[in-house]
Amino acid sequence: MTTPSLRALRVAPSTPSEGATPEDRRSRILGVPGPSPRRGVVLGSGVLLIVVLLVAGAFMPKWLTFLLTMAASHGLVSLGIVLLMRGGVVSFGQGLVFAVGGYAAALAFNRLGFTDALGLALTGGVAATLVAAPFAPLLSRYRGIFFAMLTLAMSMVAYGVLVKTSALGGSDGFNMGRATLFGQALPDARSGYVLYGVTIVCAGVLALLARVYFDSTRGLVTQAVRENELRVEYLGGSVRQAMSLNFLLAAFAGGCGGALTVMSLGHIDPNFSYWTTSGEFVFVAILAGWQSVLAVFVASTLLEVVRSFSSLYFPNTWQLSLGIFLLLMIRFLPDGIGSLWVDRGRKGARR
Amino acid sequence: MATALTILIDGLSYASWLFIVALGLTLVFGVLKILNIAHGSFYALGAYAAASFVAWFASMKFAPEWSLVAMLFAAVAVAVLVAPLTERGLMRFFYGRDEVLLVLVTYALFLVLEDVTKLLWGANPYYVSEPYAMFGNVEIGDQVYVGYDFMLMGLAVAVGLAVWWGLNRTRQGKIVLAVIHSEEVAASMGVNVSRVYMLAFGVGVFLAALGGAFTAPLISVQPGVSVGVIIVSFAVVIIGGLGSIEGAAIGALIVGLARSFAVHVMPQAELFSIYIVMALVLMVRPEGLFQRIQARKI
């Protein structure tokens, strides 16, 4: 801290100061050939993927639609963690917003008689954001392991409260009936598919919005925070504001994920907020890496597949297989699944 | 008054085993810069090994006093077998990576060890009652307290002093301190850093297993004991400041007393009293109570 300026001068990398327009400079920093055509392609193929998944879902067996529903709804929580990861912090307590979203949706359904599936997903997201809001300014001061531990503490406090609250079913939780869509009741045969559709659309829309946000100015400020906070402050950006906003956005995504999960599962209990649940979300986020939005959902699906297959074939050792799988991934794909396709276009652009 | 004393003694006995476990965690963090989730698994391994060793000693018709030796053996056995295997066989491939990624590596190790203990010892609970009965009861006023609790407190003090002495008064300990302070400088002075890593990790595993072995008589040893322990010992080292021995002691005392206060006065708050204390401490001292000031990168 004594001679910061000298150090800064020595280690500062050469920034691309020449170049005609800010767009040019930005694309050089990002290493992509100008964001506008690329963004169109990415968003377009995202929409296409959602449509393909919706159509394909009609022909899938039930177990597969359920698996993908779980993957997409859990993936939303991990998407929130990736959002935070881009700013250099990881939350080990996203189970909290997951649980808040789930409980809010289930309670709105059971107590208020509000049954629309899309509305419930939104309710979950809003409830989680409201719960997270008072903590956001506080948490934005912390980094690294302290951020992780504080969020973990928050989720475990919520777990403790939920277990002890008999009005919410205590440690057994409670059941939730079947949601409706646009005022239509869902028949038994189709309900799985319709909820799958709702989940895919919600997750897809949020994923596309996340992509837009990542490429926006504020999204890039977040990335700069991860590289060097003080420089961001010197350049006039507010680190704490960026971190607070990210935390709230992550909470919204996580809350939606919780609501979507509980609608398909039909049951909720305090384990939604338990630290091992949060651990799995972090697991998926690390597996995906911070570069790609699609990778989050690929990783989430991969986890669900590994989980269902190992609990089917190695019922007593599925944690063992999960652990080994995770170790192999970290060892051989340290930047996550996303690095498989994102890095290709921008080799050497970073560092 | 009687309640206050009960809270104090309960809190101190909880704090004593917690201190032993957290000391291992904080030592490993100080040297290797890894927040080790698998520490809870080492604790569980210690408890299971103690259950097996005590039963084995009893079947060989040793006097009950030998069960203490059996528990110590269990901790040593876990440290000697598990520490080199995990440190050399796994952890060393990940050194220097991002802090959070390392946490994930130990999380994976934790998942693996969780199933390994289940494979080795099955899912049924084990009970280790011999050592618990051995120390009898202690009467203070009208209340009766279990003698084993006081033995635990003594053990914690002894372990704390031994680690302090080992770090500050021996050559090897000073080398470890040098590595904690600056790995690069230590290496350039000719210190074999990976040997120090192995040593520190081994001591860390030993302390976790020791904590597990000596709490085995207090609990039923069954799958899932590792989870609770790791979260609580995280809280302890975070409160105390990562990598600090005094911090681990103060943190364990705070957590132990807070928990026993909650248990006796507000039982419904037991589950989260620890986290509330941790959040309060972090709000006032964002880096924990005993954290050294660190320079920021500009």
Interface residues (C-beta under 8 A of the other chain):
Chain A: M1 P4 S5 R7 A8 V90 L138 R141 Y142 G144 I145 F146 A148 M149 L150 L152 A153 M154 M156 V157 Y159 G160 V161 V163 K164 N228 E229 L230 R231 W275 T276 G279 V282 F283 I286 N316 T317 W318 Q319 L320 L322 G323 I324 L326 L327 I330 R331 P334
Chain B: L35 L90 F93 F94 R97 E99 V100 L101 V103 L104 V105 Y107 A108 L109 F110 L111 V112 E114 D115 V116 K118 L119 V227 I231 F234 A235 I238 L242 Q268 A269 E270 L271 F272 Y275 I276 M278 A279 L282 M283 P286 E287 A295 R296 K297 I298
